[in-house]
Every structure is written in structure tokens, then in C-alpha cells.
């Protein structure tokens, strides 16, 4: 376990992280996943970006979060005809093939890009809705600014929520994943709370959210904890978000507590959290963003001491310049698999903006941020 980091250093690292994210946000409003990692350069993910936006919003950087939401809205509105075809095909019982569904990432100028990727993922379209809902509740922003994009996202999720797709890690497209279902439920709930849906859409979103939640809690549970996918007995660290930040399964409920325990028992070593047991990506290292996500789940379950330990571990991964990586190699699950990824894409992504955002979010959750009014005033001034 790394030595305890004092509050001042943690706050300074969070402040530095917010400044880094702000400096790298593009004029279009997109958040780069990583500015230097070869496989990520030039792209922004709805999922990663939504968590980054939530971190920035929680730190008082409202303008930054809203610029990202504006970018998401433009991406979606530019594809309104495509989305209408997807929805109509699903309603007619002839769903389009996976390759015709929306991709998971876009270039900064809103294009789908030319690189081959593991693209069809539904989680990002739920997480951006969730992040908008969190932001509106936190800062009182007017959600009508994103009404059309919210409607398009709701239609897409209502028509397609039950389809198998790639998970958070661009893997296992033949399954329905616990974390994906959680993101969809959180997004539909948030959209309903915004008050911008007409009666027909609201009714459809309510029904879809209830069905997805029932599927999650009824079929994506094994031995009392949320499972990596329906039919699996394994746990995935992404599920910490479902019982933490997304609050789809309460951290203090039986399923929530058992999920936290399973991630601790199976995937955590000295405060560092692996994605899942069979991970071989860069040797299957430990991800600071996942330590922060688990810390958030612990905090919401009332275990603030453990949350602080996980935050300290995540902070210990920062380089001397403050940059945080995607993962570290302190405890590899598959050490013989590192070189193949280095040969393919180069060194591990650093900085990874999502890592910085999750540290910010846990610092805020534990009450370590500067005065909220001061942060909000700073954000307003930058706007």
C-alpha cells in the first residue's frame, strides 16, 4: 500500500488534472482520450468523455462539461436520419446489423474516422445522458439546450437496449454485459429526470429502463453480485460504476455490497484494480481510474477509509509531471503479453484523461475539493 497522501497534495493533483483536461479539450468540445497514445490519438469516446465531463462538472468546470455535451449533441443531430432508420428497423423486427449501428468513438470534428475499431457499444449513449443529468442537477443548467440529442439517444436506447454489443473494453460482442445494462438504465433515468421528453417518449423510456433494470438485477447476477455478462460467474471492475457513480444498484444493497466485495476479492491488489481476471491487454495491469471507481462505490457504501486508500493508490501512479496512465505494471496478470501490445501501439497511454477525471471525482466525493463557490466562479469566468 502506498503511503497516505495528504489532503493538500491530493487537491493539488486534482487541480492539476482539471487544468490538464481543460488544456486538451478541443475547440469543438471533445475530450481526447489520450493526446499521444497511437490507438487513441484524434478520437473522443462518448463513454470516457461522459465520465470526464462529470469529473469536470463536479470540480466546478461547468463550461467545459457543457462544451462536451454540445459536441455530443452535434454528433448525434448530424446522424438523425441514420438513427431514425435504426429505430424504424428495430420496431419493424428487422434490426440493422451491428456494423450499421452507431460507433463508440468519433473524431474531434464529428466524423466516424477511417481506422478499424471494435465499434458497436451502447454504454456511451447511456453515460452521456447520465452525465447531462448529473450536471443539470449540480449546476441548474437548462436541459432544453440538448433536447433534440437527448430525444435521439432515448429513441436509440429504447429500440436497441437488449442487443448484445462490445463491452467497455471493446471486447466480447456476443454478450449482454452488466456494465452496459447499468449505463443504459442510468441514462434513461437521467433523460426522464430532465423533463424534456414528450409523453410518448417518456412512457417508452420508463418501460425500457424498467426492463433493462430487471434484466440486470435478475439475469446479470451470480452468487449475489453483478456479473460481467449474463450467464457469466465472473466480475468486472466496470461494475463498480454501476453501484457507485451511476447508482443503478445501490452500494448499500445486498447486490451492491457483494459486487464491491467481489471486485475487492478477485481484482484488487494493494489498492490497484484490474479490469477482469483474464485480462491480457498490456499484460493485464492495474488501472487507477478503476481504483477511483471502486473508491466511489466504497464511499457510497459508507466505507470512506477504504475509499481514501484507493484514492491514495491512484494518486501514487501519477508521474513527476502529474500525468496519470491508463494502467501500471505493478501487478500484472499476464506479464508475457506486454511486448505484443508495446510492439503494436507503443507504451501505455499517459496521460489518459479518464484517469485524471476519476481522481477528481473521488477527491470531490470525499470532500477534499476547494470551496465549491470559488470553483464555480472560476468556471463561469472562463466561460
C-alpha positions in Angstrom: 0.0 0.0 0.0 1.5 3.4 -0.9 2.0 5.9 1.9 -1.0 8.1 2.7 -1.1 11.2 0.5 -2.0 14.4 2.5 -5.2 16.3 1.5 -3.2 19.2 0.1 -1.3 17.1 -2.3 -4.5 15.3 -3.5 -6.3 18.5 -4.0 -3.3 19.9 -5.9 -3.2 16.8 -8.1 -7.0 17.2 -8.8 -6.5 20.8 -9.6 -3.6 19.9 -12.0 -5.8 17.2 -13.5 -8.6 19.7 -14.2 -6.2 22.1 -15.8 -4.7 19.3 -18.0 -8.2 18.2 -19.2 -9.1 21.8 -19.9 -5.9 22.5 -21.8 -6.5 19.4 -24.0 -10.2 19.8 -24.7 -10.6 20.6 -28.4 -12.2 23.8 -29.8 -15.1 21.5 -30.9 -15.6 20.5 -27.2 -14.4 16.9 -27.5 -12.2 15.4 -24.8 -9.2 13.5 -26.4 -8.9 10.0 -24.8 -5.1 10.5 -24.8 -3.1 13.1 -26.7 -0.2 10.8 -27.5 -1.3 7.1 -27.4 -1.2 5.9 -31.0 -4.5 4.0 -31.0 -6.4 6.8 -29.3 -5.0 10.0 -31.0 -7.6 12.1 -32.7 -10.6 10.3 -31.1 -13.1 11.0 -28.4 -15.4 8.4 -26.8 -18.9 9.2 -25.6 -18.4 6.9 -22.6 -14.9 8.1 -21.5 -15.9 11.7 -22.3 -19.1 11.5 -20.2 -17.1 10.4 -17.1 -14.5 13.2 -17.9 -17.3 15.7 -18.2 -18.8 14.6 -14.9 -15.5 15.0 -13.2 -15.0 18.5 -14.6 -18.6 19.4 -13.7 -18.1 18.2 -10.1 -14.9 20.3 -9.9 -16.9 23.4 -10.9 -15.8 23.5 -14.5 -19.3 23.8 -15.8 -18.4 25.4 -19.2 -16.0 22.5 -20.0 -18.7 19.9 -19.4 -21.3 21.8 -21.4 -18.9 22.2 -24.3 -18.6 18.4 -24.4 -22.3 17.9 -24.2 -22.6 20.4 -27.1 -20.2 18.2 -29.1 -22.2 15.1 -28.3 -25.3 16.8 -29.4 -23.8 17.9 -32.7 -22.6 14.4 -33.4 -26.0 12.9 -32.7 -28.0 15.5 -34.6 -25.8 15.1 -37.7 -26.9 11.4 -37.7 -30.6 12.0 -37.1 -31.6 10.3 -40.3 -29.3 7.3 -39.6 -30.8 7.0 -36.1 -34.3 7.1 -37.5 -33.5 4.2 -39.8 -32.1 2.2 -37.0 -35.1 2.8 -34.8 -37.6 2.0 -37.6 -35.8 -1.2 -38.5 -35.9 -2.3 -34.9 -39.6 -1.6 -34.5 -40.3 -3.5 -37.7 -38.5 -6.5 -36.3 -35.6 -6.3 -38.8 -32.8 -4.7 -36.8 -29.8 -3.4 -38.7 -26.6 -5.3 -38.5 -24.0 -4.4 -35.8 -21.8 -2.6 -38.3 -24.7 -0.2 -39.1 -25.2 0.8 -35.5 -23.6 4.0 -34.1 -19.8 3.7 -33.3 -18.4 4.2 -29.9 -15.9 7.0 -30.8 -15.7 9.9 -33.2 -13.0 12.2 -34.5 -12.9 15.7 -32.9 -14.8 17.2 -35.9 -17.5 14.6 -35.5 -16.6 12.1 -38.2 -16.5 8.3 -37.6 -12.9 8.0 -38.7 -11.1 5.6 -41.0 -9.5 3.3 -38.5 -10.9 -0.1 -37.9 -12.3 -0.4 -34.4 -14.5 -2.6 -32.2 -17.2 -0.1 -32.5 -20.7 -1.1 -31.6 -21.2 -0.2 -27.9 -24.4 1.1 -26.3 -22.9 2.2 -23.0 -21.7 5.6 -24.2 -25.2 6.7 -25.2 -26.4 6.0 -21.7 -23.4 7.6 -19.9 -23.6 10.9 -21.8 -27.3 11.2 -20.8 -26.4 10.3 -17.2 -23.6 12.9 -17.2 -26.0 15.6 -18.5 -28.5 14.7 -15.8 -25.8 14.9 -13.1 -24.6 18.3 -14.4 -28.1 19.8 -14.7 -28.8 18.7 -11.1 -25.5 20.1 -9.9 -25.4 23.4 -11.7 -29.0 24.1 -12.8 -28.2 24.2 -16.5 -31.1 24.4 -18.9 -31.5 20.9 -20.4 -33.5 22.1 -23.4 -30.1 23.1 -24.9 -29.6 19.4 -25.6 -33.3 18.3 -26.1 -33.0 17.0 -29.7 -29.9 15.0 -28.9 -31.5 13.6 -25.7 -34.5 12.5 -27.7 -32.4 10.8 -30.4 -30.4 9.0 -27.7 -33.5 7.8 -25.9 -35.0 6.5 -29.2 -31.8 4.7 -29.9 -31.6 3.1 -26.5 -35.3 2.2 -26.3 -35.1 0.4 -29.6 -31.8 -1.3 -29.0 -31.1 -1.8 -25.3 -31.4 -5.6 -25.4 -28.9 -6.1 -28.2 -25.5 -7.8 -27.4 -22.6 -5.5 -28.1 -19.0 -4.8 -27.2 -18.3 -4.0 -23.6 -16.4 -1.0 -22.1 -13.1 -2.7 -23.1 -14.1 -3.3 -26.8 -14.4 -7.0 -26.2 -16.9 -9.9 -26.1 -19.6 -8.5 -28.5 -21.7 -11.7 -28.3 -22.9 -10.9 -24.7 -25.2 -8.6 -22.8 -22.9 -7.0 -20.2 -23.8 -5.9 -16.7 -22.0 -2.6 -17.0 -23.7 -1.8 -20.4 -27.1 -2.5 -18.9 -26.2 -0.3 -16.0 -25.2 2.6 -18.2 -28.4 2.3 -20.2 -30.6 2.3 -17.1 -28.7 5.3 -15.7 -29.0 7.2 -19.0 -32.7 6.5 -19.4 -33.4 7.5 -15.8 -31.5 10.7 -16.3 -33.3 11.6 -19.5 -36.6 11.1 -17.8 -35.5 13.4 -15.0 -34.5 16.2 -17.4 -38.2 16.9 -18.2 -37.6 17.4 -21.9 -39.3 14.2 -23.2 -42.8 14.2 -24.6 -45.3 11.8 -23.1 -44.8 9.1 -25.7 -41.0 9.1 -25.3 -41.2 9.3 -21.6 -43.5 6.3 -21.4 -41.2 4.3 -23.7 -38.1 5.3 -21.8 -39.8 4.3 -18.5 -40.7 0.9 -19.8 -37.2 0.3 -21.3 -35.4 1.4 -18.2 -37.5 -0.9 -16.1 -37.0 -3.8 -18.4 -33.2 -3.3 -18.6 -33.0 -2.9 -14.8 -35.0 -6.1 -14.4 -32.6 -7.9 -16.8 -29.6 -6.5 -14.9 -30.8 -7.5 -11.4 -32.4 -10.7 -12.4 -30.1 -12.3 -15.0 -26.8 -10.4 -14.7 -26.2 -11.6 -11.1 -24.1 -14.5 -10.0 -23.5 -15.6 -6.4 -25.2 -12.4 -5.2 -23.0 -10.0 -7.2 -23.4 -8.3 -10.5 -21.7 -10.4 -13.3 -19.5 -9.4 -16.2 -22.2 -10.5 -18.6 -25.5 -12.5 -18.5 -24.5 -16.1 -18.0 -21.1 -15.4 -16.5 -20.0 -16.0 -12.9 -17.1 -13.6 -13.2 -16.9 -10.0 -12.0 -15.7 -7.0 -14.0 -14.3 -3.8 -12.4 -16.6 -1.6 -14.6 -19.4 -2.9 -12.4 -18.1 -0.7 -9.6 -19.5 2.3 -11.5 -22.9 0.6 -11.6 -23.0 0.5 -7.8 -21.1 3.8 -7.3 -21.4 6.8 -9.6 -24.3 5.5 -11.7 -26.2 4.4 -8.6 -28.3 1.9 -10.6 -27.7 -0.7 -7.9 -27.3 0.9 -4.5 -23.9 0.5 -3.0 -25.5 -0.3 0.4 -27.9 -3.0 -1.0 -27.0 -6.7 -0.8 -26.1 -6.9 -4.5 -24.1 -3.7 -4.2 -22.1 -4.8 -1.3 -21.5 -8.2 -2.8 -20.3 -6.6 -6.0 -17.9 -4.4 -4.2 -16.6 -7.4 -2.2 -16.2 -9.4 -5.4 -14.2 -6.7 -7.1 -12.0 -6.4 -4.0 -11.5 -10.2 -3.6 -10.9 -11.0 -7.3 -9.5 -7.9 -8.9 -7.8 -5.8 -6.3 -4.2 -6.0 -5.0 -2.7 -3.3 -2.8 -5.2 -0.7 -3.9 -4.8 -1.3 -7.6 -7.7 -2.7 -9.6 -7.6 -5.0 -12.6 -10.3 -4.9 -15.3 -11.1 -8.6 -15.1 -9.2 -11.8 -14.3 -8.5 -12.9 -17.9 -7.2 -9.5 -19.0 -4.1 -9.6 -21.2 -4.0 -6.0 -22.5 -0.5 -4.7 -21.8 -0.2 -7.7 -19.5 -3.4 -7.1 -17.6 -2.2 -4.3 -15.3 -4.0 -2.2 -12.7 -6.0 0.9 -13.7 -6.0 4.0 -11.5 -9.4 5.0 -12.9 -10.9 1.7 -11.7 -9.4 2.2 -8.2 -11.2 5.5 -8.1 -14.4 3.9 -9.3 -14.2 1.3 -6.6 -13.4 4.0 -4.1 -16.5 5.9 -5.1 -18.6 2.7 -4.6 -17.0 2.2 -1.1 -17.6 5.9 -0.3 -21.3 5.5 -1.1 -21.5 2.3 0.9 -20.1 4.3 3.9 -16.5 2.9 3.8 -14.7 6.2 3.4 -11.5 4.9 4.9 -11.2 2.3 2.2 -12.2 4.9 -0.4 -9.3 7.0 0.8 -6.9 4.1 0.5 -7.9 3.5 -3.1 -7.6 7.3 -3.9 -4.1 7.3 -2.4 -3.1 4.3 -4.6 -4.5 6.0 -7.7 -2.6 9.2 -6.9 0.6 7.2 -6.5 0.5 6.3 -10.2 1.0 9.9 -11.3 4.4 10.7 -12.8 6.5 13.6 -11.6 4.8 15.9 -14.1 1.4 14.9 -12.6 0.3 12.8 -15.7 -1.7 9.7 -14.9 -1.5 6.5 -17.0 -4.2 4.1 -18.3 -2.6 1.3 -16.3 0.5 0.4 -14.4 2.6 -2.8 -14.3 3.0 -3.2 -10.6 1.0 -6.5 -10.5 0.5 -8.0 -14.0 -1.9 -10.8 -14.6 -0.3 -11.8 -17.9 3.3 -10.5 -17.9 4.3 -12.4 -21.1 1.7 -10.5 -23.1 3.2 -7.0 -22.6 5.6 -6.9 -25.6 3.0 -7.7 -28.2 1.0 -4.6 -27.2 4.1 -2.4 -27.0 5.1 -3.6 -30.5 1.6 -2.9 -31.8 0.8 0.5 -30.2 3.8 1.7 -28.2 3.9 2.4 -24.4 0.8 2.5 -22.2 -1.3 5.6 -22.7 -0.2 8.5 -20.5 -1.8 10.8 -19.8 -5.2 9.2 -20.0 -7.8 11.9 -19.4 -10.3 9.5 -17.9 -7.8 8.6 -15.2 -7.5 12.2 -14.2 -11.2 12.7 -14.2 -11.9 9.8 -11.9 -9.3 11.1 -9.4 -11.1 14.4 -9.5 -14.4 12.8 -8.9 -13.2 10.8 -5.9 -11.5 13.8 -4.4 -14.8 15.6 -4.7 -16.8 12.7 -3.3 -14.5 12.6 -0.2 -15.0 16.3 0.4 -11.4 17.3 -0.4 -12.1 19.9 -3.1 -11.7 23.6 -2.6 -14.7 25.7 -1.9 -17.4 24.9 -4.4 -18.5 28.6 -4.9 -14.9 29.5 -5.7 -14.6 26.7 -8.3 -17.9 27.7 -9.9 -16.9 31.3 -10.1 -13.7 30.3 -11.8 -15.6 28.2 -14.3 -18.0 31.0 -15.0 -15.2 33.4 -15.6 -13.6 31.0 -18.1 -16.9 30.7 -20.0 
